[in-house]
């Protein structure tokens, strides 16, 4: 059954710009369409800033539409200048394909996607079915002269340089490389190719891609005289003005090996009060009536709403069991009953504690401080804790007498960063 996908996206705050709002709404109401979002495979993992397009795709698929997740194996070899002040590092085709494998696994937690078998004839996905494609499969074999003749003739340089992505780079001393200048043509060609081969009618993405996405709809209209649509999401920043998914320690990755489920959970628990309503709407599948009720809470009840947000988002990214373990570990770390095993932890040989382990060294080794000088400042400023007691001596040696009954000790930096050190042997 096809639901009103556009109303769902609009109510939850996903709609920023659309080239033909009423036309898209009417087409979505007629029946299922194919739609796509591009993902940049510069790493083998997405980060939580990528959850905005992923969740929008998931809402569309739940409403019966057919997603195409496109990794830019070809375009990444060129580099997207959007939002960048310098040229990106160029990756090899093999590096990009390896990264794509990791990204597919993460997307499949949210979406029903199949990677096509090149040995089998192409088939049309069933209702709500999805595809995982790589634009290297059609871009890398392009004949440059034929591409310029057939596609390049539809683009005007004076229009392209007015786009923010190009204008900002052109104003800087290092300028814009010619290889990057081709990016808009390639992204537009992607949409044309998917329109022709997959009957794709809609491209979705961040608002910084607006000019590139419009170029695709214009190319389809000029080549085929038929409508196609693009829809952008708001560029997401936290209420503190921070980029979504970024912390002082780095990106919050969807890969559990890069960001543990506990650390992922804690990122969402630490959501600013002002962001709770938006994040519940964007990053969970909770009904909007429940979202509004949770966001209306204050004080301790709002903290409980943040716990609910963290649990729902972690369960989607890592599974319900990992979310339950992260919640139990958080409760144990903050003085309640629970399982500490999901906390960030590491091991040291027990005999190290016989001679004493320098506190500053261990703060750096566990990642609670970036350097020994930063660790010293943390201690001097009263932000370092051992087994919930403030440490005031930066020259402290950690000995076996400080281990708890389980042969471990708990280090903490500030109010919320924990690391458990376990003595072994």
FENZINOR-V787251 format. One record per helix or strand of 2 or more residues. SS is the DSSP state (hx for helix, st for strand). FROM is the first residue (numbers start at 1). LEN is the number of residues. Records with the same first field share a line. If there is no record, write none. Layout:
# FENZINOR-V787251
SS = FROM-LEN  FROM-LEN
This chain:
# FENZINOR-V787251
hx = 5-7  21-10  48-15  75-3  93-15  136-4  144-7  152-3  157-4  164-8  178-4  183-16  207-18  261-9  273-11  288-8  299-20  320-14  350-6  359-7  372-9  400-3
st = 17-2  34-6  66-6  114-2  131-4  200-7  229-5  246-2  250-2  345-5  357-2  384-3  389-2  397-2  408-6  417-8
